[in-house]
Amino acid sequence: MMKSKLMRKTVTLCLASLLLITSFTGCTKTKTEDKAAATTAPTVTESAAAGDEASTSESALLTKIKEKGYILIGSSNDAPFAYEDIDTKELKGIDVEILKEICNRLGIPDIQLKVIDFSNLLVELNNDSIDMVVDGMYVKDERLEIAAFTDKWYQEGEAVVIAADSDIASKEDLKDKNIGAQPGTTFYDTAQKWLDDGKIGNLTAYDNQATLMTAVNMGQVDAVVTDGIVAGYTLSTDSTLKLKLLTPYVAEASGQIGSAVRFEDEDFLKEVNTALNAMKDDGTLMKILTSYGLTEDYFVSTADGATTNVK
């Protein structure tokens, strides 16, 4: 009887010990699993940090531009849009001033210019010889088939320039006259339409604004049709030109101006537009226009200036 009690007591102690060992083993396994889970699962802080990094990433083109230290733009070197000052070699112009502020907001250190005939600007852009076209270029349907354009920077129209002593007093007086214009521009298209409609006698092409103005000043043509902003700026700054604007005159080819990038640089385009529209909203862009003597008639709001690209 005593032996039976002793055996029952021993079995009970063994079961208790086994239960205790199992309990400790279970606790140890749970802690190990928890430690592994904590190691592999990202924390809330880590997830947030990853999201912030993604949201602040920049386009491939912007990174490339920053690495080389400048953005290379294409322009036909026409004042007052984007041109190099003959004396100081400094880049100047309405478009340059706007781009300088965009670059400042995007962290681009410098701007360099490659001079290209206006009619070849989009060709050179797609040949990767420049990063961007910045030259008072109208955003037009046919150009949207060739490149992607930013939202519009500002707007304007054409003007007719004649000799200071010309007897041309109205658009009707251009009939049978020899008119000059620059190929690749909206204004050349306007002059070509006049020619087709019999409103002018002849159309002569000139490569740039300088030769265009010289032609009418030297009497090689009776008048030239060109950019209204360019014409007003040129006549106000060059006293050697004995020219004037035809007035009164109602522009036919008014349009909105933007800059162009390659279709594949869509992410960079978005970065430029973000900076541009912030400048419109905070008044910076209007201040730049005012510094060039332009009124609110030239301003295009963020809503009105949105560009719909085809690709």
Secondary structure, 3 states (H helix, E strand, C coil): CHHHHHHHHHHHHHHHHHHHHHHHHHHHHHHHHHHHHHHHCCCHHHHHHHHHHHHCCCCHHHHHHHHHCCEEEEECCCCCCCEECCCCCCEECHHHHHHHHHHHHHCCCCEEEEECCHHHHHHHHHCCCCCEEEEEEECCHHHHCCCEECCCCEEECEEEEEECCCCCCCHHHHCCCEEEECCCCHHHHHHHHHHHCCCCCEEEECCCHHHHHHHHHCCCCCEEEEEHHHHHHHHHHCCCCCEEECCCCCCCCCEEEEEEECHHHHHHHHHHHHHHHHHHHHCHHHHHHHHCCCCHHHCCCCCCCCCCCCC
